[in-house]
């Protein structure tokens, strides 16, 4: 299993497999956040997944990695 930092770098470089691996890794959290009033919302899951992908793409690795 690859490190999250490595997957972020690869995803930001356009590697779709790394992006999918990140989504799969955090799918449990996305699913947990998709429940509202005891009902699972597929629309919410889809929106959260899109927001997750956008956050991965704009995440500034340089702020958190020693140079």
C-alpha atoms as an extended CHARMM CRD file, in Angstrom:
* protein
*
        67  EXT
         1         1  UNK       CA              0.0000000000        0.0000000000        0.0000000000  PROA      1               0.0000000000
         2         2  UNK       CA              1.4400000000        3.3110000000       -1.0490000000  PROA      2               0.0000000000
         3         3  UNK       CA              1.8050000000        6.3260000000        1.2260000000  PROA      3               0.0000000000
         4         4  UNK       CA             -0.7760000000        9.0920000000        0.9910000000  PROA      4               0.0000000000
         5         5  UNK       CA              1.9160000000       11.6610000000        0.0700000000  PROA      5               0.0000000000
         6         6  UNK       CA              3.0370000000        9.5150000000       -2.8580000000  PROA      6               0.0000000000
         7         7  UNK       CA             -0.5650000000        9.0870000000       -4.0210000000  PROA      7               0.0000000000
         8         8  UNK       CA             -1.1870000000       12.8430000000       -3.7580000000  PROA      8               0.0000000000
         9         9  UNK       CA              1.8920000000       13.5900000000       -5.8820000000  PROA      9               0.0000000000
        10        10  UNK       CA              0.8990000000       11.0160000000       -8.4690000000  PROA      10              0.0000000000
        11        11  UNK       CA             -2.7050000000       12.1990000000       -8.5440000000  PROA      11              0.0000000000
        12        12  UNK       CA             -1.6760000000       15.8220000000       -8.9650000000  PROA      12              0.0000000000
        13        13  UNK       CA              0.5180000000       14.7240000000      -11.8730000000  PROA      13              0.0000000000
        14        14  UNK       CA             -2.5230000000       13.2820000000      -13.6160000000  PROA      14              0.0000000000
        15        15  UNK       CA             -2.3500000000        9.6370000000      -12.5090000000  PROA      15              0.0000000000
        16        16  UNK       CA             -6.0030000000        8.5420000000      -12.4460000000  PROA      16              0.0000000000
        17        17  UNK       CA             -5.1560000000        5.2160000000      -10.7750000000  PROA      17              0.0000000000
        18        18  UNK       CA             -3.6450000000        7.1000000000       -7.8250000000  PROA      18              0.0000000000
        19        19  UNK       CA             -6.7490000000        9.2790000000       -7.6580000000  PROA      19              0.0000000000
        20        20  UNK       CA             -8.9640000000        6.1860000000       -7.5860000000  PROA      20              0.0000000000
        21        21  UNK       CA             -6.7870000000        4.6260000000       -4.8830000000  PROA      21              0.0000000000
        22        22  UNK       CA             -7.1720000000        7.7610000000       -2.7370000000  PROA      22              0.0000000000
        23        23  UNK       CA            -10.9440000000        7.7470000000       -3.2330000000  PROA      23              0.0000000000
        24        24  UNK       CA            -11.0900000000        4.0590000000       -2.2990000000  PROA      24              0.0000000000
        25        25  UNK       CA             -8.9260000000        4.6630000000        0.7570000000  PROA      25              0.0000000000
        26        26  UNK       CA            -11.2360000000        7.4100000000        2.0550000000  PROA      26              0.0000000000
        27        27  UNK       CA            -14.5310000000        5.9730000000        0.8140000000  PROA      27              0.0000000000
        28        28  UNK       CA            -15.4630000000        4.8290000000        4.3200000000  PROA      28              0.0000000000
        29        29  UNK       CA            -15.2800000000        8.4020000000        5.6090000000  PROA      29              0.0000000000
        30        30  UNK       CA            -17.1850000000        9.7040000000        2.5920000000  PROA      30              0.0000000000
        31        31  UNK       CA            -19.8840000000        7.0850000000        3.1760000000  PROA      31              0.0000000000
        32        32  UNK       CA            -20.0740000000        7.9350000000        6.8770000000  PROA      32              0.0000000000
        33        33  UNK       CA            -20.5920000000       11.6100000000        6.0680000000  PROA      33              0.0000000000
        34        34  UNK       CA            -23.3090000000       10.7470000000        3.5190000000  PROA      34              0.0000000000
        35        35  UNK       CA            -25.8410000000        9.6740000000        6.1620000000  PROA      35              0.0000000000
        36        36  UNK       CA            -28.4090000000       12.2800000000        7.1960000000  PROA      36              0.0000000000
        37        37  UNK       CA            -31.2890000000       11.6180000000        9.5840000000  PROA      37              0.0000000000
        38        38  UNK       CA            -30.7000000000        7.8690000000        9.3040000000  PROA      38              0.0000000000
        39        39  UNK       CA            -30.8820000000        7.8750000000        5.4990000000  PROA      39              0.0000000000
        40        40  UNK       CA            -27.9570000000        7.3290000000        3.1480000000  PROA      40              0.0000000000
        41        41  UNK       CA            -27.8270000000       10.0450000000        0.4850000000  PROA      41              0.0000000000
        42        42  UNK       CA            -26.2500000000        8.9690000000       -2.8050000000  PROA      42              0.0000000000
        43        43  UNK       CA            -26.3620000000       12.6000000000       -3.9850000000  PROA      43              0.0000000000
        44        44  UNK       CA            -24.4090000000       13.6670000000       -0.9130000000  PROA      44              0.0000000000
        45        45  UNK       CA            -21.8530000000       10.8880000000       -1.4890000000  PROA      45              0.0000000000
        46        46  UNK       CA            -21.3780000000       12.0020000000       -5.0780000000  PROA      46              0.0000000000
        47        47  UNK       CA            -20.9060000000       15.6300000000       -4.0440000000  PROA      47              0.0000000000
        48        48  UNK       CA            -18.4740000000       14.7040000000       -1.2700000000  PROA      48              0.0000000000
        49        49  UNK       CA            -16.4620000000       12.5700000000       -3.6960000000  PROA      49              0.0000000000
        50        50  UNK       CA            -16.2370000000       15.4730000000       -6.1460000000  PROA      50              0.0000000000
        51        51  UNK       CA            -15.1620000000       17.8260000000       -3.3470000000  PROA      51              0.0000000000
        52        52  UNK       CA            -12.5690000000       15.2780000000       -2.2160000000  PROA      52              0.0000000000
        53        53  UNK       CA            -11.0970000000       15.0560000000       -5.7260000000  PROA      53              0.0000000000
        54        54  UNK       CA            -10.9750000000       18.8490000000       -6.0050000000  PROA      54              0.0000000000
        55        55  UNK       CA             -9.2510000000       19.0920000000       -2.5970000000  PROA      55              0.0000000000
        56        56  UNK       CA             -6.6480000000       16.5320000000       -3.6780000000  PROA      56              0.0000000000
        57        57  UNK       CA             -5.9530000000       18.4870000000       -6.8630000000  PROA      57              0.0000000000
        58        58  UNK       CA             -5.4480000000       21.8230000000       -5.0950000000  PROA      58              0.0000000000
        59        59  UNK       CA             -3.6430000000       20.5020000000       -1.9970000000  PROA      59              0.0000000000
        60        60  UNK       CA             -0.2990000000       22.2830000000       -1.5840000000  PROA      60              0.0000000000
        61        61  UNK       CA              2.1970000000       19.5230000000       -0.8050000000  PROA      61              0.0000000000
        62        62  UNK       CA              5.0580000000       22.0090000000       -0.4810000000  PROA      62              0.0000000000
        63        63  UNK       CA              3.5800000000       23.3390000000        2.7700000000  PROA      63              0.0000000000
        64        64  UNK       CA              3.7890000000       19.9340000000        4.4600000000  PROA      64              0.0000000000
        65        65  UNK       CA              6.8470000000       18.2230000000        3.0100000000  PROA      65              0.0000000000
        66        66  UNK       CA             10.3670000000       18.9570000000        4.2060000000  PROA      66              0.0000000000
        67        67  UNK       CA             12.4170000000       20.2790000000        1.3640000000  PROA      67              0.0000000000
